Amino acid sequence: MTLWGWIFAGTVVLGITACGSSVPAVPQVCGNAKRPEVHSLVQCGPTQDFTPINSYQGEFADVVQGPEDAVVMIDGRCTGTLIQASEGPVVLTAGHCVALGDRDVVVFNFEDDADGDTLITEGTVIEQADEPDYALIQLDTLPTVTPVLLTSQASERLAIIQHPRGHPKVIAEGEYLDSCDQLVYYTDLDTLVGSSGAGVLNRQGYLLGVHTDGNCDEKGGGDNWGWTAEAIVEASPYLESSDIASR
């Protein structure tokens, strides 16, 4: 387990000791011989902790404005992020959302109390894979937004800006759990159908991974996960090693 994993586990133990109440056990996600399986598509814990992006004033408020402009809804059923790449910006999403060669509708700025005009454009899927579960979409029209930078550096807290169930853009926060076998795991970080393909952001607002799956439950157990940016860059003919750095 990584340093943040041990810190989080210790926090749970202290909570149990101090409060004398039952706390869901920290999932053991690394060291398993096989890939995790999807068990459910519900939020992590008893409440759905989504905040409309333009009402958000939480921990990531100082870094979220740039990344949120780059978040898109794809065909009304998935989320993606416009990322910086040496060969030109592309939308990064989950591979199970699209097929190679697809022409997809990509919507920027679909938000409550939108802070700009909605841009609807189309793009072509130029790469798609199942392992790692990712796809790249080259847009017909690039908006005047700053693409998000990729990173290999996790932080204790993570955030996902997303379009759950095709709804206007929201943000959810949670705890970094662990990373192994090209996957990054997080807990108490809500996602739903439609959140697939959303970027997993570290505390600096850089894209650490792409959300793809989960087995959270409404009792507060389980975890969600996605593929790391490092795994995606390694697999991609379009992306280069210089597109990701330790930040």
Secondary structure per residue as TSV (DSSP state, phi and psi in degrees):
chain	resnum	aa	ss	phi	psi
A	1	M	-	360.0	143.5
A	2	T	-	-74.4	172.7
A	3	L	H	-57.2	-45.2
A	4	W	H	-66.1	-33.0
A	5	G	H	-62.1	-43.9
A	6	W	H	-65.8	-39.1
A	7	I	H	-62.1	-44.6
A	8	F	H	-64.6	-42.3
A	9	A	H	-61.5	-41.4
A	10	G	H	-64.1	-37.1
A	11	T	H	-62.3	-42.0
A	12	V	H	-62.5	-44.2
A	13	V	H	-61.4	-43.7
A	14	L	H	-63.4	-37.7
A	15	G	H	-62.8	-41.7
A	16	I	H	-64.0	-43.0
A	17	T	H	-64.9	-43.4
A	18	A	H	-73.4	-40.4
A	19	C	H	-96.5	-22.1
A	20	G	-	71.2	16.5
A	21	S	S	-111.7	163.5
A	22	S	-	-79.0	129.0
A	23	V	-	-121.3	133.5
A	24	P	-	-53.8	138.7
A	25	A	-	-64.4	145.0
A	26	V	-	-68.3	124.3
A	27	P	-	-61.8	140.1
A	28	Q	-	-95.3	103.2
A	29	V	-	-102.7	-22.0
A	30	C	S	-106.2	157.7
A	31	G	S	91.2	-1.2
A	32	N	-	-82.3	150.4
A	33	A	S	-79.0	-19.9
A	34	K	S	-130.9	163.2
A	35	R	-	-63.0	146.3
A	36	P	-	-66.8	156.2
A	37	E	-	-111.9	149.7
A	38	V	-	-75.4	128.2
A	39	H	-	-110.8	-28.3
A	40	S	-	-158.8	168.6
A	41	L	-	-132.6	49.8
A	42	V	S	-116.7	171.4
A	43	Q	-	-70.8	165.0
A	44	C	S	-88.6	106.6
A	45	G	S	99.0	176.9
A	46	P	S	-74.0	-15.4
A	47	T	S	-119.8	153.4
A	48	Q	-	-95.7	102.8
A	49	D	-	-96.3	61.3
A	50	F	-	-101.7	140.8
A	51	T	E	-123.1	126.7
A	52	P	E	-52.0	135.8
A	53	I	G	-59.9	-34.3
A	54	N	G	-87.1	3.4
A	55	S	G	-110.1	0.6
A	56	Y	-	-76.3	131.8
A	57	Q	-	-136.0	29.2
A	58	G	S	-85.7	-159.3
A	59	E	T	-60.4	-32.5
A	60	F	T	-93.0	10.7
A	61	A	T	-59.8	-28.2
A	62	D	T	-77.1	-12.8
A	63	V	T	-126.4	-5.1
A	64	V	S	-81.3	-21.7
A	65	Q	H	-63.5	-42.1
A	66	G	H	-65.3	-55.8
A	67	P	H	-58.6	-36.4
A	68	E	H	-66.4	-30.3
A	69	D	H	-64.1	-26.5
A	70	A	T	-89.5	-3.4
A	71	V	E	-85.3	135.5
A	72	V	E	-128.3	157.6
A	73	M	E	-100.6	133.8
A	74	I	E	-112.2	115.3
A	75	D	T	54.7	21.8
A	76	G	T	71.2	10.7
A	77	R	T	-136.5	-5.8
A	78	C	E	-147.0	171.7
A	79	T	E	-119.5	152.1
A	80	G	E	-148.4	174.2
A	81	T	E	-137.9	132.4
A	82	L	E	-74.4	117.5
A	83	I	E	-112.7	155.6
A	84	Q	-	-78.1	135.5
A	85	A	-	-145.6	150.0
A	86	S	T	-59.4	-34.3
A	87	E	T	-87.0	0.8
A	88	G	-	121.9	148.7
A	89	P	-	-60.8	141.7
A	90	V	E	-140.0	158.5
A	91	V	E	-87.2	127.2
A	92	L	E	-102.0	130.0
A	93	T	E	-145.8	-171.9
A	94	A	-	-83.2	143.6
A	95	G	G	-65.9	-30.0
A	96	H	G	-76.0	-2.2
A	97	C	G	-85.3	-23.7
A	98	V	-	-143.4	175.4
A	99	A	-	-125.9	152.6
A	100	L	T	-57.8	131.1
A	101	G	T	88.0	-8.1
A	102	D	-	-56.6	149.8
A	103	R	E	-107.8	111.8
A	104	D	E	-112.6	148.7
A	105	V	E	-88.3	126.0
A	106	V	E	-120.5	127.0
A	107	V	E	-118.9	121.8
A	108	F	E	-96.6	145.7
A	109	N	-	68.0	34.4
A	110	F	-	-86.3	95.8
A	111	E	-	-143.6	156.1
A	112	D	T	-74.1	138.7
A	113	D	T	50.6	53.1
A	114	A	-	-55.2	139.2
A	115	D	S	-96.4	16.9
A	116	G	S	-175.1	178.0
A	117	D	-	-74.7	143.9
A	118	T	-	-72.3	131.8
A	119	L	E	-112.5	122.3
A	120	I	E	-112.2	122.6
A	121	T	E	-137.6	180.0
A	122	E	E	-123.0	162.0
A	123	G	E	-152.5	163.9
A	124	T	E	-110.2	133.3
A	125	V	E	-75.0	112.5
A	126	I	E	-98.3	-16.3
A	127	E	E	-146.6	144.9
A	128	Q	E	-156.6	138.3
A	129	A	E	-151.1	160.1
A	130	D	T	-95.8	-34.4
A	131	E	T	-137.4	105.4
A	132	P	T	-68.3	153.8
A	133	D	T	-82.8	89.7
A	134	Y	E	-151.1	163.3
A	135	A	E	-150.6	153.4
A	136	L	E	-118.8	133.8
A	137	I	E	-118.4	123.6
A	138	Q	E	-92.9	122.8
A	139	L	E	-84.6	147.7
A	140	D	S	-69.9	-38.4
A	141	T	S	-129.7	125.4
A	142	L	-	-90.8	130.2
A	143	P	-	-78.2	167.8
A	144	T	S	-88.3	63.3
A	145	V	S	-126.0	158.2
A	146	T	-	-86.6	121.5
A	147	P	-	-63.6	151.4
A	148	V	B	-82.1	142.0
A	149	L	-	-85.2	146.3
A	150	L	E	-86.7	153.2
A	151	T	E	-145.0	159.6
A	152	S	S	-109.9	3.2
A	153	Q	-	-102.7	118.4
A	154	A	-	-80.8	165.6
A	155	S	-	-136.9	164.4
A	156	E	S	-59.7	-37.0
A	157	R	E	-111.8	143.1
A	158	L	E	-127.7	161.6
A	159	A	E	-140.5	151.3
A	160	I	E	-130.2	121.9
A	161	I	E	-95.7	128.5
A	162	Q	E	-155.4	169.6
A	163	H	-	-120.4	71.9
A	164	P	G	-61.8	131.4
A	165	R	G	54.9	27.7
A	166	G	G	72.6	16.0
A	167	H	-	-83.6	168.1
A	168	P	S	-55.2	156.4
A	169	K	-	-59.2	132.8
A	170	V	E	-134.9	169.7
A	171	I	E	-128.3	145.6
A	172	A	E	-134.9	147.7
A	173	E	E	-115.7	159.1
A	174	G	E	-167.9	-170.8
A	175	E	E	-102.5	134.7
A	176	Y	E	-66.5	132.9
A	177	L	E	-106.0	-55.4
A	178	D	E	-172.6	170.8
A	179	S	E	-146.9	130.4
A	180	C	E	-166.0	158.8
A	181	D	T	51.2	38.4
A	182	Q	T	72.9	8.3
A	183	L	E	-113.8	148.7
A	184	V	E	-117.3	135.7
A	185	Y	E	-116.4	146.7
A	186	Y	E	-148.1	154.9
A	187	T	E	-130.0	155.7
A	188	D	S	55.1	37.3
A	189	L	-	-127.2	102.3
A	190	D	-	-69.1	138.0
A	191	T	-	-145.1	158.7
A	192	L	-	-139.1	179.6
A	193	V	T	-54.4	133.9
A	194	G	T	100.9	-18.3
A	195	S	-	-83.1	-14.3
A	196	S	T	-54.7	136.0
A	197	G	T	92.9	-9.2
A	198	A	-	-69.0	147.9
A	199	G	E	-76.1	138.7
A	200	V	E	-93.8	114.0
A	201	L	E	-100.9	139.7
A	202	N	-	-84.6	-179.3
A	203	R	T	-64.7	-20.2
A	204	Q	T	-88.2	-3.2
A	205	G	S	86.5	17.0
A	206	Y	-	-98.7	155.1
A	207	L	E	-86.6	110.7
A	208	L	E	-87.4	-30.0
A	209	G	E	-167.3	-179.7
A	210	V	E	-120.4	121.0
A	211	H	E	-67.2	132.5
A	212	T	E	-132.5	-34.3
A	213	D	E	-147.3	175.1
A	214	G	E	-177.0	161.8
A	215	N	-	-141.0	35.4
A	216	C	-	-63.1	157.9
A	217	D	-	-133.9	165.3
A	218	E	T	-75.6	-3.7
A	219	K	T	-91.4	-1.8
A	220	G	S	97.5	3.1
A	221	G	-	-93.1	176.5
A	222	G	-	79.6	-173.1
A	223	D	-	-155.9	165.7
A	224	N	E	-115.9	163.6
A	225	W	E	-156.2	167.2
A	226	G	E	-155.1	177.9
A	227	W	E	-89.2	141.5
A	228	T	E	-72.2	152.7
A	229	A	H	-60.3	-35.5
A	230	E	H	-60.9	-44.0
A	231	A	H	-63.7	-39.1
A	232	I	H	-68.4	-44.2
A	233	V	H	-62.2	-40.7
A	234	E	H	-62.3	-34.5
A	235	A	H	-85.8	-18.9
A	236	S	-	-88.5	128.8
A	237	P	S	-70.2	-26.8
A	238	Y	S	-80.9	-43.8
A	239	L	S	-79.4	152.5
A	240	E	-	-119.4	159.1
A	241	S	G	-59.5	-28.8
A	242	S	G	-72.5	-10.4
A	243	D	G	-77.8	-10.2
A	244	I	E	-129.5	140.8
A	245	A	E	-149.1	166.8
A	246	S	-	-79.5	109.6
A	247	R	-	-124.4	360.0
